């Protein structure tokens, strides 16, 4: 099968391989034609051919196993929780700053805010761990599907431009 211009009519919101050289799989956030134009205009000339050759839609997203979809949903949920936890850290910092201004008369409030900050950080750590687990499951399944759909690809787990050292 020719891989030439597999990206030509791919809209946003489609699972694709190698939209960016350090990202194996991602949802397109714009038509791939627009990304291809950017590559042709802005990326180093010696990288353009390989980038355009490898950038393509996932041909069989229906092959994403159920556990993969569950893992992705779990990762997305954990990521949302991480966002909430970070928001709580921001709120806690605001409270810490407020308490610091009144430290002379409000030492108890300062201690309470610091305790809340500790709780918020614990939630961030918990959410981060869940994100890590979920993405590890996701990546394992995606790597297998990638090997099937993108044979002879130079992807090394981090880039399509592996070091020749």
C-alpha positions in Angstrom: 0.0 0.0 0.0 1.3 3.4 -0.8 1.7 5.7 2.1 2.0 8.8 0.0 -0.4 11.6 1.2 -2.4 9.4 3.6 -2.9 12.6 5.6 -4.3 14.6 2.7 -8.0 14.6 3.7 -7.7 13.7 7.4 -9.8 16.1 9.5 -9.2 17.0 13.2 -10.3 14.5 15.9 -8.8 11.4 14.2 -6.3 9.1 15.9 -3.0 9.4 13.9 0.5 8.2 14.0 3.5 10.6 14.2 1.8 14.0 13.9 4.7 15.2 16.0 8.1 13.4 15.9 8.2 12.8 19.7 4.6 11.6 19.9 3.7 8.1 18.7 -0.1 8.5 18.7 -2.4 11.4 19.2 -5.8 12.8 18.2 -5.4 15.4 15.4 -6.3 18.9 16.6 -6.4 20.3 13.1 -6.6 18.8 9.6 -3.4 16.9 8.8 -3.1 18.9 5.5 -2.5 22.0 7.7 0.2 20.2 9.7 1.8 19.0 6.5 2.0 22.6 5.2 3.6 23.6 8.5 6.2 20.8 8.1 7.0 21.8 4.6 7.4 25.4 5.5 9.0 25.3 9.0 10.7 22.0 9.7 14.3 21.3 8.6 14.5 20.2 5.0 16.2 16.9 5.8 13.3 15.9 8.2 10.4 16.8 5.9 10.2 13.6 3.8 10.2 11.2 6.8 7.8 13.3 8.8 5.2 13.4 5.9 5.8 9.7 5.1 5.0 8.6 8.7 2.2 11.0 9.5 -1.0 9.1 8.9 -4.3 8.2 10.4 -4.6 4.9 12.4 -6.1 2.6 9.8 -7.9 0.3 12.3 -8.8 2.2 15.5 -11.5 -0.4 16.0 -8.6 -2.7 16.9 -7.9 -0.7 20.1 -8.7 -3.5 22.6 -11.5 -2.9 25.1 -8.9 -2.8 27.9 -7.0 -0.1 26.0 -10.1 2.0 25.7 -10.8 1.4 29.4 -7.1 2.3 30.2 -7.4 5.5 28.1 -10.7 6.4 29.9 -8.9 5.7 33.2 -6.0 7.9 32.2 -8.3 10.7 31.1 -10.2 10.5 34.4 -6.9 10.5 36.4 -5.7 13.5 34.3 -8.9 15.3 35.2 -8.4 14.5 38.9 -4.8 15.8 38.5 -6.2 19.1 37.2 -8.6 19.3 40.2 -5.8 18.5 42.6 -3.6 21.2 41.0 -6.5 23.7 41.3 -6.7 22.8 45.0 -2.9 23.5 45.3 -3.5 26.9 43.8 -6.3 27.6 46.2 -4.2 26.4 49.1 -1.3 28.7 48.0 -3.7 31.6 48.0 -4.7 30.7 51.5 -1.1 30.3 52.5 -0.3 33.8 51.1 -3.3 35.3 52.9 -2.3 33.7 56.2 1.3 34.8 55.8 0.2 38.4 55.6 -1.6 38.1 58.9 0.9 35.7 60.5 1.2 37.7 63.7 -2.5 37.3 64.6 -3.3 34.2 62.6 -0.8 31.5 63.2 -3.5 28.9 63.5 -4.9 29.9 60.1 -1.4 29.5 58.6 -1.1 26.0 60.0 -4.5 25.0 58.6 -3.6 26.3 55.2 -0.3 24.4 55.2 -2.2 21.3 56.2 -4.6 21.8 53.2 -1.6 22.3 51.0 -0.2 19.0 52.1 -3.5 17.3 51.4 -3.6 18.9 48.0 -0.1 17.7 47.2 -1.0 14.2 48.3 -3.9 14.3 45.9 -1.6 15.5 43.1 0.8 12.7 43.8 -2.1 10.2 43.8 -3.5 11.5 40.6 0.0 11.5 39.0 0.5 7.9 39.9 -2.9 6.9 38.4 -2.0 8.9 35.2 1.3 7.0 35.0 -0.3 3.6 35.4 -3.1 4.4 32.9 -0.7 5.8 30.3 1.6 2.8 30.7 -1.2 0.4 29.9 -2.3 2.6 27.0 1.3 2.9 25.6 1.8 -0.9 25.7 -1.2 -1.6 23.6 -0.6 1.3 21.2 3.0 0.2 20.6 1.8 -3.2 19.5 -0.8 -1.7 17.2 1.8 0.7 15.8 4.2 -2.1 15.0 1.3 -3.8 13.1 0.2 -0.7 11.2 3.5 1.1 10.6 6.1 -1.6 9.7 9.7 -0.7 9.2 9.1 2.6 11.1 12.2 4.1 12.7 10.2 5.1 15.9 12.4 4.4 18.9 9.9 5.1 21.6 10.7 8.8 21.7 11.3 10.1 18.2 11.2 9.1 14.5 14.7 10.5 14.3 16.7 8.0 16.5 20.3 8.7 17.2 22.9 6.9 15.0 25.5 7.0 17.8 
